[in-house]
Structure formats: C-alpha cells, structure tokens
C-alpha cells in the first residue's frame, strides 16, 4: 500500500513540473576559434544539448519602495 501511494505521489509531482524539452545545437570550434569539420561530409560538427523550456508566468509589477 505504501509503495502504491509513493508511486502515485511521484507521478503527480512529475506532471506538475513538466516542461517542454528543446534541443539546442552549436558548431564545435577548436582552440583557434575555427569550426571543426567532419572528414566525410565536410560540414561543421555540432554539439547538441537538450534543455527544458518553462512557461513565463504573467504577473503584476512589484511597487518601488519609497
């Protein structure tokens, strides 16, 4: 029973904090600042990462203290 409750709470917690996953790629560069080229295709090699993109929340501006 405790395991079932723990699994249910974990699933709910993951859904609340779910964010859109976006893949961002950049060209790799060497120490001289030149792009690294692939030997077969002669195109720049890319370094890709997956990042989370969160929604921007709307709100009111905080008043300035006097």
C-alpha positions as CSV (number, residue, x, y, z in Angstrom):
1,X,0.0,0.0,0.0
2,X,2.8,2.4,0.9
3,X,4.6,1.6,-2.4
4,X,1.4,2.3,-4.4
5,X,0.9,5.7,-2.6
6,X,4.6,6.6,-3.2
7,X,4.3,5.8,-6.9
8,X,1.1,7.9,-7.3
9,X,2.6,10.9,-5.5
10,X,5.8,10.7,-7.6
11,X,3.7,10.6,-10.8
12,X,1.7,13.6,-9.8
13,X,4.8,15.5,-8.8
14,X,6.4,14.9,-12.2
15,X,3.3,16.1,-14.1
16,X,3.2,19.4,-12.2
17,X,6.8,20.3,-13.0
18,X,6.7,19.0,-16.6
19,X,8.3,21.4,-19.1
20,X,8.8,21.4,-22.8
21,X,12.2,19.8,-23.9
22,X,14.0,21.6,-26.7
23,X,17.2,20.6,-28.4
24,X,19.9,23.3,-28.9
25,X,22.9,22.7,-31.3
26,X,26.0,24.7,-31.7
27,X,29.0,24.2,-34.0
28,X,32.1,22.9,-32.3
29,X,35.2,25.1,-32.5
30,X,38.9,24.3,-32.0
31,X,41.3,26.3,-29.8
32,X,42.0,28.8,-32.7
33,X,38.3,29.5,-33.0
34,X,37.7,27.8,-36.3
35,X,34.8,25.3,-36.7
36,X,35.7,21.6,-36.6
37,X,34.7,19.9,-39.9
38,X,33.6,16.3,-40.3
39,X,36.0,14.4,-42.5
40,X,33.3,12.5,-44.5
41,X,30.8,15.3,-45.2
42,X,33.0,18.4,-44.8
43,X,30.3,20.0,-42.7
44,X,30.8,21.5,-39.2
45,X,30.4,19.1,-36.3
46,X,27.6,20.1,-33.9
47,X,27.4,19.8,-30.1
48,X,23.8,19.3,-29.1
49,X,22.1,19.5,-25.7
50,X,18.5,19.0,-24.5
51,X,17.2,21.8,-22.3
52,X,13.9,22.4,-20.5
53,X,11.9,25.5,-21.5
54,X,9.5,26.7,-18.8
55,X,6.4,28.8,-19.3
56,X,6.8,32.5,-18.5
57,X,4.2,33.5,-15.9
58,X,2.2,36.7,-16.2
59,X,2.1,38.9,-13.1
60,X,1.9,42.4,-11.8
61,X,4.9,44.7,-11.3
62,X,6.3,45.0,-7.8
63,X,5.9,48.6,-6.5
64,X,9.1,50.6,-5.8
65,X,9.8,51.2,-2.1
66,X,9.9,54.9,-1.1
